[in-house]
């Protein structure tokens, strides 16, 4: 797991979201009213702290994913690196 390089939204974060989040967080009635098919929504929850808390299963956030345990640590590290970079649309 290499987080030393720039972690981009389009190359790293968006594919994880597409694979693991959009089943619940998209469409007409997304869970939590969060439609992650939009970078703007992902950026908002990334920068306000909700996303990093949820993927790290930190209270009081609702753990994401809610079933089956946490994301692999490498994916969590990629999210955290991207967020530390300002969660850019790159």
Buried (B, 14 or more C-beta within 10 A) or exposed (E): EEBEEEBBBEEBBBEBBEEBBBEBBBEEEBBEEBBBBEBEBBBBBBEEEBBBBBBBBEEEBEBBBEEEEEBEEEBBBBBBBBBEEEBBEB
